[in-house]
Amino acid sequence: MQQVSICRFCGKTIDTQFLYCPWCGELLHESAHLAEIVNRVFNTVEEKETGKRIEKIGQSLDILEKEITSVIHTMESKK
């Protein structure tokens, strides 16, 4: 049998294992430490993904710069 309790914020019946109330979204337990850890993990993943995107943009800019330089040299040699 599933254990239930009452959300102290909205008064709805909830599973005692929930960290957040599915009805009102409030943090149910003083386990804010766990929420902090989860947020830190997501932030780290997001930072890594952002770093990868920035690196990819940098590579694309390097290629573009080489192509523009090549076009400029070609145009100058035709003058």
C-alpha positions in Angstrom: 0.0 0.0 0.0 1.2 3.5 -0.9 1.8 5.9 1.9 0.2 9.3 1.5 0.3 12.6 3.3 -1.2 16.1 2.9 0.6 18.9 1.2 1.1 21.6 3.8 0.8 24.3 1.1 -2.3 23.3 -0.9 -3.9 20.6 1.2 -4.1 17.9 -1.5 -3.3 14.3 -0.9 0.2 13.3 -2.1 2.6 10.4 -2.0 5.0 10.7 0.9 8.0 10.0 -1.3 7.4 13.1 -3.6 9.9 15.9 -3.2 7.5 18.4 -4.8 3.8 18.5 -4.7 2.4 17.6 -8.1 -0.5 19.9 -7.6 1.1 23.2 -6.5 4.8 22.5 -7.2 6.0 23.4 -3.7 9.1 21.7 -2.2 7.6 19.3 0.4 10.5 18.3 2.5 13.4 20.1 4.0 15.5 18.2 1.5 16.4 21.4 -0.3 19.9 20.0 -0.2 18.9 17.3 -2.7 17.2 20.0 -4.9 20.3 22.0 -4.7 22.4 19.1 -5.9 20.1 18.3 -8.8 20.2 22.0 -9.8 24.0 22.0 -9.7 24.1 18.9 -11.9 21.7 20.4 -14.5 23.7 23.7 -14.4 27.0 21.8 -15.0 25.5 19.9 -17.9 24.1 23.1 -19.4 27.5 24.8 -19.0 29.2 22.0 -20.8 26.7 22.1 -23.6 27.1 25.8 -23.9 30.9 25.4 -24.0 30.5 22.9 -26.8 28.2 25.2 -28.8 30.7 28.1 -28.3 33.6 25.9 -29.5 31.6 24.8 -32.5 30.7 28.5 -33.4 34.4 29.3 -33.0 35.4 26.6 -35.4 32.8 27.8 -37.9 34.1 31.4 -37.6 37.6 30.1 -38.3 36.5 28.4 -41.4 34.5 31.5 -42.5 37.5 33.7 -41.9 39.7 31.5 -44.1 37.1 31.5 -46.8 36.8 35.3 -46.7 40.6 35.7 -46.7 40.8 33.5 -49.7 38.1 35.5 -51.6 39.8 38.7 -50.8 43.2 37.4 -52.0 41.5 36.2 -55.2 39.8 39.5 -55.8 43.1 41.4 -55.1 45.0 39.3 -57.6 42.5 40.0 -60.3 43.0 43.8 -60.0 
